[in-house]
Amino acid sequence: MESFITGRTQTICLLGFPTAHSISPQIHNHAFRSLGLPYVYIPLNVAPRNLAAAIFTMRCGMSGANVTIPHKEAALHYCDEISPLSAVTGTVNTLYLKDGRLCGTTTDPAGFYKALAAAGHVLGDDHVVILGNGGTARTLGASLLLDKKCRSLVFAARSEKKAALLVSQLKKDENIPVDYCVLRSPESAEFFDRCTLLINCTSVGMHPQTKETPLDAKFFHPEMTVFDVIYNPGITRFLTEAAAAGCKTQNGLLMLLYQGLESFRYWTGVSAHASLFDITELQALADKGNHSK
């Protein structure tokens, strides 16, 4: 009997906490099998206190890793070399070995740009508001500034201190105003009024807290495109209320797929095409995972 895993199989892992909800193992293992590549992808549920040990183990016997919440910022400090993009964003979501050195980069921006394009939104002249101040918010905000893909940028978060710190740490373009506000504060209304691209980078509304939303529906208006990095559930309360207000909407599943295919190329040297996957089946897989937890 032929086995998919043999003595020649190389291992890629997912470093996160938690990882049970992730469909990345299904995505990558499907691509490995479809292209006949000798790799296997496994999730590792790694508490923050164990991250150093997990990365040491990865160095010793694995070929690479994805990094997800809450390790995207911390993992950067264990790399021997980081990409220019990660030097700007302060985050990594992809680890790979090159000449015995552990290298880190982030493929989240590439995934985000392609997913947004799939929603029919053309970047460039947007007043962007990002909800959150964590690793994904930092990565997307820094990339939008670096690539000059926005007209203005605002971080809206629950913690004024954390949002202010994030804004102070970003490398800014003098032609692109960068600001912050406290979520649900009266002062935040003006930023949402002019917003044309709203991005939720929080976990609010993710399964099982599906009745929650990071933003009051009164802030939505038809001139907005609304992007939610959450993909489980496929349609969050946040997206439902945005669509009801006439907004163009997109969840995070395509971002996950496209950033994953970028990571895939770093590990294998092979470009896997999105046509390998049925997005409807991937969404069903994510939804099924929600109910099996």
C-alpha positions as CSV (number, residue, x, y, z in Angstrom):
1,M,0.0,0.0,0.0
2,E,1.4,3.4,-1.0
3,S,1.5,6.0,1.8
4,F,1.4,9.7,1.4
5,I,4.0,10.1,4.2
6,T,7.3,8.3,3.7
7,G,10.9,8.6,5.1
8,R,11.5,11.3,2.5
9,T,8.6,13.4,3.5
10,Q,9.4,17.0,4.6
11,T,7.4,18.7,7.3
12,I,5.8,22.1,7.3
13,C,4.0,23.3,10.4
14,L,1.5,25.9,11.5
15,L,2.5,27.8,14.7
16,G,-0.5,29.3,16.4
17,F,-2.6,29.4,19.5
18,P,-5.2,28.1,18.9
19,T,-5.0,26.3,15.6
20,A,-8.0,24.0,15.7
21,H,-10.1,26.3,13.5
22,S,-7.5,26.6,10.7
23,I,-8.1,25.0,7.3
24,S,-4.5,25.7,6.2
25,P,-3.6,22.0,6.7
26,Q,-6.3,21.0,4.2
27,I,-5.2,23.7,1.8
28,H,-1.5,22.8,1.8
29,N,-1.8,19.0,2.0
30,H,-4.3,19.1,-1.0
31,A,-1.7,21.2,-3.0
32,F,1.2,18.9,-2.0
33,R,-0.8,15.8,-3.1
34,S,-2.1,17.4,-6.3
35,L,1.4,18.4,-7.4
36,G,3.1,15.2,-6.2
37,L,5.4,17.1,-3.8
38,P,7.0,15.2,-0.8
39,Y,5.7,17.5,2.0
40,V,3.1,17.3,4.8
41,Y,1.6,20.2,6.7
42,I,0.7,19.9,10.4
43,P,-0.8,22.3,13.0
44,L,1.1,22.9,16.2
45,N,-1.0,24.4,19.0
46,V,1.8,26.5,20.7
47,A,1.2,28.6,23.8
48,P,3.3,31.9,23.8
49,R,5.6,30.6,26.5
50,N,6.5,27.6,24.3
51,L,7.2,29.5,21.0
52,A,11.0,29.5,21.4
53,A,11.0,25.8,21.9
54,A,8.7,25.2,18.9
55,I,10.9,27.3,16.6
56,F,14.0,25.5,17.8
57,T,12.3,22.2,17.0
58,M,11.3,23.5,13.6
59,R,15.0,24.5,12.9
60,C,16.1,21.0,13.7
61,G,13.9,18.9,11.5
62,M,11.3,20.8,9.5
63,S,11.4,22.7,6.2
64,G,9.3,25.7,7.1
65,A,6.2,27.1,8.9
66,N,3.3,29.4,8.8
67,V,2.9,31.7,11.8
68,T,-0.6,32.9,12.9
69,I,-2.2,34.6,15.9
70,P,-0.7,35.4,18.4
71,H,2.9,34.8,17.2
72,K,3.3,37.0,14.1
73,E,5.3,39.7,15.9
74,A,7.2,37.5,18.4
75,A,8.4,34.9,15.8
76,L,10.2,37.6,13.9
77,H,12.8,37.9,16.7
78,Y,13.9,34.2,16.3
79,C,14.8,34.7,12.6
80,D,18.3,34.9,11.3
81,E,17.1,36.9,8.4
82,I,13.9,38.8,7.6
83,S,12.6,40.3,4.3
84,P,12.5,44.0,3.7
85,L,8.7,43.8,4.0
86,S,8.8,42.2,7.4
87,A,11.3,44.8,8.5
88,V,8.7,47.3,7.8
89,T,5.6,45.5,9.1
90,G,7.3,44.0,12.2
91,T,5.7,40.7,11.6
92,V,6.3,37.3,9.9
93,N,3.7,34.7,8.8
94,T,6.1,32.5,6.9
95,L,9.3,30.8,8.0
96,Y,11.7,28.9,5.7
97,L,15.2,27.7,5.8
98,K,17.9,28.9,3.3
99,D,21.5,27.7,3.6
100,G,20.9,26.7,7.2
101,R,19.5,30.1,8.2
102,L,16.0,30.7,9.4
103,C,14.3,33.3,7.2
104,G,11.1,35.1,7.8
105,T,8.7,37.1,5.7
106,T,5.0,37.9,5.5
107,T,2.7,37.0,2.6
108,D,-0.4,38.5,4.2
109,P,-0.2,41.7,2.1
110,A,0.0,39.8,-1.2
111,G,-3.0,37.7,-0.1
112,F,-5.0,40.7,1.0
113,Y,-4.4,42.6,-2.3
114,K,-5.5,39.7,-4.4
115,A,-8.6,39.0,-2.3
116,L,-9.6,42.6,-2.4
117,A,-9.2,42.6,-6.2
118,A,-11.4,39.6,-6.4
119,A,-14.1,41.6,-4.6
120,G,-13.8,44.2,-7.4
121,H,-12.2,46.9,-5.3
122,V,-9.3,48.8,-6.8
123,L,-6.8,50.2,-4.3
124,G,-5.0,53.5,-4.5
125,D,-7.2,56.4,-3.5
126,D,-8.8,55.1,-0.4
127,H,-9.5,56.5,3.0
128,V,-8.7,53.3,5.0
129,V,-9.8,52.5,8.5
130,I,-8.4,49.4,10.1
131,L,-10.1,47.9,13.2
132,G,-7.5,46.5,15.6
133,N,-3.9,47.0,16.6
134,G,-2.5,43.4,16.5
135,G,-0.1,41.7,14.1
136,T,-2.5,41.6,11.1
137,A,-3.5,45.2,11.5
138,R,0.1,46.3,11.7
139,T,1.1,44.2,8.6
140,L,-1.7,45.5,6.4
141,G,-1.4,49.1,7.6
142,A,2.4,49.1,7.1
143,S,2.0,47.5,3.6
144,L,-0.6,50.0,2.5
145,L,1.8,52.9,3.5
146,L,4.9,51.2,2.0
147,D,3.1,50.5,-1.3
148,K,1.3,54.0,-1.3
149,K,-2.0,52.3,-1.8
150,C,-4.1,54.6,0.4
151,R,-5.0,58.3,0.7
152,S,-5.2,58.2,4.5
153,L,-5.0,55.6,7.2
154,V,-6.6,55.3,10.6
155,F,-6.4,52.6,13.2
156,A,-9.5,52.2,15.3
157,A,-9.0,50.1,18.5
158,R,-10.4,49.6,21.9
159,S,-7.1,50.7,23.5
160,E,-6.0,54.2,22.8
161,K,-2.6,53.5,24.2
162,K,-1.9,50.6,21.9
163,A,-3.3,52.3,18.9
164,A,-1.2,55.4,19.5
165,L,1.9,53.2,20.0
166,L,1.3,51.4,16.7
167,V,0.9,54.7,14.8
168,S,4.1,56.0,16.3
169,Q,6.0,52.9,15.2
170,L,5.0,52.9,11.6
171,K,7.2,54.3,8.9
172,K,5.1,57.1,7.5
173,D,4.8,58.8,4.1
174,E,4.5,62.6,4.6
175,N,1.8,62.6,1.9
176,I,-0.4,60.0,3.6
177,P,-2.0,61.1,7.0
178,V,-1.9,58.4,9.6
179,D,-4.1,58.6,12.8
180,Y,-5.9,56.6,15.4
181,C,-9.2,56.7,17.3
182,V,-10.9,54.7,20.0
183,L,-13.6,52.3,18.8
184,R,-17.1,53.4,19.7
185,S,-16.0,56.9,20.8
186,P,-18.0,59.9,19.5
187,E,-14.7,61.2,17.9
188,S,-14.5,58.2,15.6
189,A,-17.5,59.1,13.6
190,E,-15.7,61.5,11.3
191,F,-13.2,58.8,10.3
192,F,-15.9,56.3,9.4
193,D,-17.9,59.0,7.5
194,R,-15.1,59.5,5.0
195,C,-13.9,55.8,5.0
196,T,-13.9,54.0,1.6
197,L,-12.2,50.8,2.8
198,L,-12.9,49.3,6.2
199,I,-10.8,46.3,7.3
200,N,-11.6,44.3,10.4
201,C,-8.4,42.8,11.8
202,T,-9.9,41.8,15.1
203,S,-11.2,38.4,16.1
204,V,-14.6,39.8,17.1
205,G,-17.3,37.9,15.5
206,M,-15.3,34.7,14.9
207,H,-16.9,31.4,15.8
208,P,-18.2,30.7,18.4
209,Q,-18.9,34.4,19.2
210,T,-20.8,34.9,16.0
211,K,-23.4,37.3,17.5
212,E,-20.6,39.9,18.2
213,T,-19.4,42.6,16.0
214,P,-16.5,45.1,16.3
215,L,-18.5,48.1,15.0
216,D,-22.0,49.5,15.3
217,A,-23.9,49.2,12.1
218,K,-24.6,53.0,12.1
219,F,-21.1,53.6,10.8
220,F,-21.5,51.7,7.5
221,H,-22.4,53.6,4.3
222,P,-22.6,52.6,0.6
223,E,-19.3,54.2,-0.4
224,M,-17.4,51.7,1.8
225,T,-15.9,48.4,0.8
226,V,-15.8,46.3,3.9
227,F,-13.2,43.5,4.3
228,D,-13.2,41.0,7.3
229,V,-10.1,38.9,7.8
230,I,-12.3,36.4,9.5
231,Y,-13.4,33.4,7.4
232,N,-15.2,31.3,10.0
233,P,-18.1,32.0,9.8
234,G,-18.0,32.9,6.1
235,I,-20.5,35.7,6.7
236,T,-20.0,37.5,10.0
237,R,-22.5,39.8,11.7
238,F,-20.1,42.6,10.7
239,L,-20.3,41.7,7.0
240,T,-24.1,41.1,7.2
241,E,-24.7,44.6,8.5
242,A,-22.3,46.1,6.1
243,A,-24.0,44.5,3.1
244,A,-27.4,45.6,4.4
245,A,-26.0,49.2,4.3
246,G,-25.1,48.8,0.7
247,C,-21.4,48.1,1.2
248,K,-19.3,45.8,-1.1
249,T,-18.0,43.0,1.2
250,Q,-15.4,40.3,1.3
251,N,-14.4,37.8,4.0
252,G,-10.9,36.5,4.7
253,L,-11.0,33.1,3.0
254,L,-9.5,34.3,-0.3
255,M,-6.8,36.2,1.6
256,L,-6.0,33.0,3.5
257,L,-5.8,31.0,0.2
258,Y,-3.6,33.6,-1.7
259,Q,-1.2,34.2,1.2
260,G,-0.9,30.5,1.7
261,L,0.0,30.0,-2.0
262,E,2.7,32.6,-1.6
263,S,4.1,30.8,1.5
264,F,3.9,27.5,-0.5
265,R,6.3,29.0,-3.1
266,Y,8.9,29.9,-0.4
267,W,8.9,26.3,1.0
268,T,8.9,24.4,-2.3
269,G,10.0,26.7,-5.1
270,V,6.8,25.7,-6.9
271,S,3.9,28.1,-7.8
272,A,0.6,26.5,-7.0
273,H,-2.4,28.0,-8.8
274,A,-5.6,29.0,-7.0
275,S,-7.5,26.9,-9.6
276,L,-6.5,23.8,-7.6
277,F,-9.2,24.8,-5.1
278,D,-12.9,25.2,-5.1
279,I,-13.6,28.3,-2.9
280,T,-17.1,27.0,-2.1
281,E,-15.7,23.7,-0.8
282,L,-13.1,25.6,1.2
283,Q,-15.8,27.7,2.8
284,A,-17.9,24.6,3.6
285,L,-14.8,23.0,5.1
286,A,-14.3,26.1,7.4
287,D,-18.0,26.1,8.4
288,K,-17.8,22.3,9.1
289,G,-14.8,22.9,11.3
290,N,-16.8,25.5,13.3
291,H,-19.5,22.9,14.2
292,S,-17.1,20.1,15.1
293,K,-15.2,21.9,17.8
